[in-house]
């Protein structure tokens, strides 16, 4: 039989080359498919977003409902913890129950105002101080119900679990926490809802601590669908090399966490590609002066960290905290000491929030209608009904001291200083031109809030001929006043009409509530 290719012999060399080419093409095809799948998975996680933390209970109160601008659209409210007496009761910073926060901080109304502005809210549980809920709630059901009460109250679809200290090291609470969240996610999913869960954990420049990786593994084992792991890129201590910038230390920490998460998802039987893993990582620097004195996260660090995060496609960027995003006043002598209300860095009018949020254009989708707000009426000037208003209706003939609250056109306003005749919603070019601050809308189902009043004989009645010295207290027309210096013949009413020049100050509602509990001094 004749050879089909006369004069040609089989060549092992040519065959080997062909086999290598086929193998390379096949590998390239598989790699390309995986890259496409990885990209698709990363995109499915959503557009990267930014939300700074706001300490709800810090003093002075951070006006998050009126503090807007780049990087301030979305807010992570912190922190929900157990009650101060150790009960399994969600509170804000162990200082306010949710009902108390609504009454004393007007929190529900302020959040409703943010909802009207289409700004998203996240609730953060835990934190460094106070007792984390899983330590106080003895069973999975108790803990799940505690979480659920907060989620239902504020109608959020994204929560953040900031686990550190004893709460992170206690393995028993780790399982209880993971099991409660897994059960909660299933219940919400069965009701056609969704709950995104982020773990916020401490890290060194080598990545998550052993307790941190153990907790992530527990959550994956229990079936929690983690939105991601947000690491605290701060307070590195000895793990940071001498002379290493805070940005470079943070980049090392994030890169190490990326490797760790890859292993954890592989071990959980849900391997993820490079891009998808980056999308499941967040970073939270402590802006300015850190708790460790020689660690200062400067404005240059913010820009460098942001550039890295955007390039890699991190899913989330946050910062601690929005309360601190300003230069300290000249009265704050030691900027190397951490402040709750300033960064310790001369920001020169710049905002850390704006720098860190650059390129993070996504929406966390956390707000699902935080508080029920009545539908606006068709009338341009909606009628205010005293029976459905929490505070008195504004009256142009009445005078209002600083801190007084009124209702006008179905919104609640608070006086920034003494005022009379100034319309609360009068349009002004600058906020400084109005004595009123808009807090938020009147909420559905509200009724007049009972204003605490002292008994008419709680202090002696004011008499024009009597000499009063600093600290003396009197009653006039049912209101209580305190002398600020020596006075005779000056009516306490002057405290309402011209408080800056009056020798009297009116005793406020918070002090009245305390006096009613304690009695007169």
N, C-alpha and C positions, 0 to 999 in steps of 0.2 A: 504494500500500500504506500502511495506517495506521501511525503511529509507536507502538511498544508502550507508551511512557510519554508520552502527549500532554501538551503544555505544559511538558515538561522538556528541557533541552538538556545536552549533554556538558560537564562542567566539569573543566578541567585542574587547577584548584586542589584540588577534591575528590579527583581521581585521584592527585595528588602526595602529599596528606596520607595517603591510603590506602596508597600505596607505601611511604612512610616508616614507617607503623605496621607494615606487614608486615615490612619490613627490620629494624626494632627488635625485633620479636617473634622473628624468625629468629635475629638476633644473640644475643638473650637466651637462646634455646634452645640455640644452639651453646655459648655461654659457660657455661650451666648444665651442659651435658653435660661440658665440659672440666673444670669445677670438681669434678664428681662423679668423673670419671676421675682427677683430680689427688689428691683425697682418698683414693680407693681405692688409688692407687699409694703414697701416703704410708703408709697403714695396712698395706700389704703389706710395707713395710720393717721392720715390727715395732714394739713399744712402746719408746720412748726409755729408755735405760739409763745407769747410772753405774758406772764402775769406776776407782778410783784406782790410780795406778802405785805399785808397791812395788819398791824397789831391792834385788834379791836379795843382792848382795854387800856392801852398806853395813855399816859397823860403828858401833854395835852391831847385831847381826842383828835385823831387824824380825820379831817373832813373829806373822806374818800368820795363822797357823793358830789362834791364840788371841785375836787382836785382832778382836773382832766388835762389831757395833752399827750404827746408821744410817750408810749410805754405805760400809760396809766389807764388804758381802756378797760383792762381786765384785772381783777384783784383776787388774791388768795387770802381769805379771811382767816386769821389765826388768833388764838388756838382754842379748840374745843377740848376740854379735859374733864376729869371727874370732879365732883363737888369737893369743897375744901375739907369736909369731914370724912372723906373717903367713900361716900356713897356712889353707887353706879348711876349717877345723874349727870347728864351733859351740861356743862357750864362754860361760859367764856372766861378763861383764865382763872377758874375757881372763884371768881368774884361776882359773876352774874349768871343766874339761870337764864334760859332763853326769854322767859316772860319778863324777868327783871331787866334784861338788856333792851327789850322793846320799850319798857317804861322809862328806865333811867337814861339810856343812851339813845333812845328813839331809833334803835337799830333797824327794826323792820321797815320803818318809814324811809330811812336813808337808803336801804337796799332797794326799796320800791322805786326810789328816785333813780338809782343806777339802772334798774330794769327799764324805766322809761327812756333812758339814754342808750338802750341797747348795749349795755356793758355786761360782760359775763362775770359770774361769781363762782369761786371755788371755796369749799370749806376745808380747812386744814385741822386735823385732829393730832394732838400730842404736843410736840415741842420739848424744849429742854427743861423748863420749869413745870412745877405742879405734877399731878398724878395722871398718867395716861389712862384712858378708859378701860383698856384690857386688864390693867392691874386692879381696878376696882370692881369690875363686873365678873362675877364668879363662874358664870356659865356662858356657853356659846349663844344661847337664846337671849340672855340678858344683854350681852354685848351687841348682838345683832339688832335688838330692839332699840338700844341706845343710839346706835348709828342711824337707824331708820327714822327715829324721831327728829333728828337734826336734818336729814335729807328731806323729809316730808315738810318740815317747818319752812325751810328756805328754798325748796323745790330745785335743788341743784342736781346736776347729772354728772359732775366730776368732784371727786373727793381726793384729798391728799392726806396720807398718813405719815406724819413726821415722827419717826421712831428713833429714839436715842436714849443713852444712859441706861438706867435699870430696866426700862421697858424693852430695850433691844437685847439686853443680856439674859433676860428671863425666858428660857425656852418654853415653859408652860404657857405663858401669855402669848408667845409667838404662835403656837398652834391654835389657841383659842381665837386669836385675832384673824388668822388666815381662814379658819373654818367659818367664822361669823361672816366675813366679807364674801366668801365663796357662796354661802347660803343666801346672803342678801342679794348678790348679783343674779343668782338664779331666780329668786322671787321677782325681782324687778324685770328681768328678761321675760318671765312668764306673763307679766302684765303688759307686754309690748313696750317696755321702757328700756333704758340702758343706764349703766353706771360705770364710768371710767374711774379706775383706781390707780393712783400714783403712790409709790413708796418713796419717801424722802429719807435718805440715810447718810450718816457721816462717812467720810472717806479720808484716806491719806493719799499721798502722791502715788502709792502703790495700788490704789483702788479701794474697793469696799473692804471693810474689816471682815474677819471671819464670822462674827455675829451677823453682819449685814448679808453676806452671801448665804448664810444659813436661813435667814428670814425669807429671802427671795426664793430659795429652794422650797421652803415650806409653802409659800403662796402658790407656786407652780404645782406642787404636789397635790394641794387641796383643790386645784382646778380654777384658781382665780385667774381671770383674764386681765393681766396687768397692762395698763396703758403704758407704763414705763417706770423706770427707776431714776429718781432725781437725786443727784449727790450734792452734798454740802461742800462746795469748793471754798473752804475756809479753815482757819485754825489748824494748820498742818503741823505745827510744832517741829519736832526733830526730823520728820520725814521730808521736810523741805530743805534742799541744799543751800548752803551759805551763798548769798548773793543771787539766788534764783528769784526771778520775779514771781509775783502772785499769779500772773497769767500763765507763765510757763509751768508752774507747779500745778495749776488747775488743768492745763492741757495734759500733763502727765497722768493726773488722777482720772480724767475722762477716758484717756486711751486705755489705761489699765482696766477701768470698769467695763469698757467695750469688750475687751478680751474675756473678762470674767463672765459677763452676761452670755457671751457666745457659748461658753462651756456649760453654764447653767441651763440654757435652753436646749442644748444638745442632750444633756443628761435627763431632761424632762421629756425627751422624745419629740420636741418641737423645734428643730434646728432653724435658725434664721440666718439670712445673708448679711453681708457687711452693712449695706444701706439700711435694711430693716432694723438691725441692731442699733445703729446710731439714732434712728427715729424713736427708739424706746428709751433714750437716755436724756436726762435733763441736767442742768447745772444751776446751782444757786450760790453765787458769791455773797459774802457779807461786805457790803460796800464800805469804802473808807477804812477807818480803824477797826481791826478785828479784836476779838477778845484777847488774843496774844499781842502784847504791846508792840513787838517789832514786825508785825504783819499788818501792812496797810495796802488795801486793794484800791489802787489809784485809778484815775480816769484813763490813763494809758493802758492799764490792765484791762479795764472794761472794753476798750476798743479792740485789743488783741484777742481777748477771749471771745468776743462777739464774732470777729472775723473767722476764727477757727470753727466756732459752732455753726455758722452759716455755711462754711465750706463743707463740713462733714454732714450737715443735715440733721443736727440735733432736734429732737422732737419738741423740746421745751427749754425755755430760759426763764429764770425767776431771779429774785434778789431779796436779801434781808437788809433793809426793808424800805417800803415807801415812806414810812414815818421818818426815816433817817436821811432821805434824799435831799439834803440841803446843807449849806455851810453852817458851822456853829457860830453863835453870836460872840461878840468881843468879850462878853461876860463869862464865857465858858473858858476858863483859864488853861486847863490841861487837855488839849485835844488828843493826847495819847491815852486818855481814859475814855472808854466806850460810853457813848450817849445813846439813849433810846430815841432822841429827837433830832440828831444831826450826825453827819458822817465823820467829822473830824478832819475833813479835807477842804481846802479852799476850792470850791467848785466853779467859782467865777461865772455864775449864772447857768452853768451846764447841769444837766440832769443825768444821773446814772441810768435812770429808767429809759430815757431816750437812746442812750448809747448802747445799752444791752439789748434793747428791743429791735434795733435796726435789722431788717430782713426777716423778722419773725412776724409775719403778716396774718397768721392763722387765727382762728377763733376757737377757744377751748370748748365752746358749746356748753358751758357750765350752767347758764341760766335758762331755766325753763318756765319763767314767770314767777319770780321769787315770792312776791306777795300779791294777793288779789287786790287790784286797783279798780274802782268803779269806772265804767265806761264814761268818757266825757260827754257832757250834754251838748245839744246843738246850740245852746245859748252862748254868746260870746262872753257874757259875764254870768257864770253859773251861780245860782242862789246858794248861799251858805246857810245851812240849817243848824241852829244851836243844838238841836237834839241829836244830830249825827256828826257833831264836830268835837274833837278831843279837847280843844282849847277855845277860849272866847273868840268871837268874831271881832276882827279889827274894827276899831271905832276912831274916827279922826279926832274926836274930842278927848279921847283918853290918852294918858301918857304911859309909856312903857319903859321900865328900867332895863338895863342890859340883862340878857338871859330870859326875858319874858317871851312867851310863845303865843302866837295868835293864828287864827285860820282866816284865809282870804282867798276867795275864788277856788275853794276846795283844795288848797295847798296850805301846808304849815310853814310858818316863818318864825325865826328867832331873832330877837333884837340884839344887835352887836354892841350898841350903846344906847343911852337914853334917847327916846324919840317921841315926838308927838306930831300928828298930822302928816307924816310921811307914808305914802301909800306903799304897801309891801311889794307889789308887783310893778311899781313905776319903772319904766324902761330907763336904764342909765348906761352910759358908755363904759364906765369903770365900776367894778364891784365896790371900790372904796367910797363911791359916791352915795351909796344907800346904807341906811342903818340896819337893813334887814338881810338875813341870810335864809335862802330857801332850803328847807330840810327835806321835804318830800310831800307826796300827796296825802290827802285824807284817805284812810284805808276803809275797805268795805266792812260794815258792821260796827264801826267805832261809835262810841258814845262819849259824853263829856267825862274827862278825867277829873276825879275828885282832887281838888287842890287842898293840900294840908293847911289848916288854919289853927293858930294858937287860941286858947280860950281868952275871952276879953279881959280877964283878970290875971293872965299869966305873968305880966309885968305891970308895974304901976302906970296909971294913965299920965300922959304928958301934961304938964302945967306950965304956962307961959312964964310965971314968976320964979320957977325953980331953977337953981343952978345945976347944970349937969357937967360931969367930967368924962374924959375918955373911958369907954367901957360901960357906962350906964345904959340901961335898956328901958324902953318905955313902950306903951301901947297907944295907938291913935287910930280911931275908926276901924278897929279890928286888926290892924297891921302892927308888926313889931319893928322897932328901930333901935339902932345902937349909936351912941354918941362917939364921934371920931376925935373930938377935942372939946375943950371947955366951951360951953354955950349956955346962953340964957335968952329966952324970948324967940329963938329961931324955931319955927314950926318944923317938925319932921317931914311935912309935906314937901319941903324944899328938896328932899332927897329924890322925889319923883320928878320934880320940875327942873332942877339943875344939880344933878348929883355931884358934879365936879367941884362945886363951890359950897355944897351943903355940909354943915357939921354933923349931919346924920347920914347913916346908911341903912337901907331897908334890909331886913333879915330875909334871906332867900328860902326857897322851898326846901332845898336839901337840908339846910340847917334847921328849919322848922320840923322836918320829919325826925331828925335826931333829937331835938329838944322834946318832942312829944314822947319819945321813948325814954329819955333820961330824966326829964323834968328840969325846971329852972335851976341855974347855978346858985 
